[in-house]
Amino acid sequence: MHESYLVKDLIARVESEVDPTTCRVTRLILRVGAMSTTSPSALREGIEFHAARAWGYAPQVDVGRSDDLEDAGAMSVTLDSIQVGD
């Protein structure tokens, strides 16, 4: 359930930056904070699934995990990069 909310929020953030229906999102790079309870694999799979339904395709989704407990994003998921292309 937690990942579902995060996935919907991340999809909305991407859509606020680019229009995935006219500009192909090829790759998303995310970072899961050290104290986040989010599963990187569940997050990746959720984004791929929801993007395919919303946009008609799924971008490559790379999810890393931070081990920095002092990072301001230690309890959250950070969208580090949106890559677009053909």
Sequence and secondary structure as in RCSB ss.txt:
>XXXX:A:sequence
MHESYLVKDLIARVESEVDPTTCRVTRLILRVGAMSTTSPSALREGIEFHAARAWGYAPQVDVGRSDDLEDAGAM
SVTLDSIQVGD
>XXXX:A:secstr
 HHHHHHHHHHHHHHHHS TTTSEEEEEEEEE TT    HHHHHHHHHHHHHHHHSS  EEEEEE   TTSTTTT
SEEEEEEEEE 
